[in-house]
Amino acid sequence: MTSHVILRVLLKLLIPVIMLFALYVQFHGDYGPGGGFQAGVIFGAGMILYALIFGLEPALRVFSPNVLRTLVAAGVMLYGGVGVATILFGGNFLDYDVLAHDPHHGQHLGILLVELGVGLTVAAVMATIFFTFAGRGRTDA
């Protein structure tokens, strides 16, 4: 891996751009194509690319398995929590209209939160699956 200096330098420049594009897809999903799943896949692919180029051990230091498990749970809880909140506010499950003073604002807030939960979960699950299979058979990981 140490002989690929150009590839490592190039990826140190590209990975932040990939992550930034994932955030763009995440938050632009209300207004155009994209959303939580697509952003999660892009973000997860960035994490996997980091692990492929810099190695499994450095990637596990950056993306700790405990943090990834927490993000998986947090994403699912955010998605479900929005649904429960809409019930508590007097609407149906995931009826976003009741989340704000105006139904239009409620729709945007609800979709933003649900898509954020989906994005967190997808990115963390992709990285967890990759790290699990990449570390298979290793006694030190």
Secondary structure, DSSP 8 states (H G I E B T S, - for coil): -TT-HHHHHHHHHHHHHHHHHHHHHHHHTTTSS--HHHHHHHHHHHHHHHHHHH-HHHHHHHS-HHHHHHHHHHHHHHHHHHHHHHHHTTS-TT-GGGGSSSHHHHHHHHHHHHHHHHHHHHHHHHHHHHHHHHTTT-S--
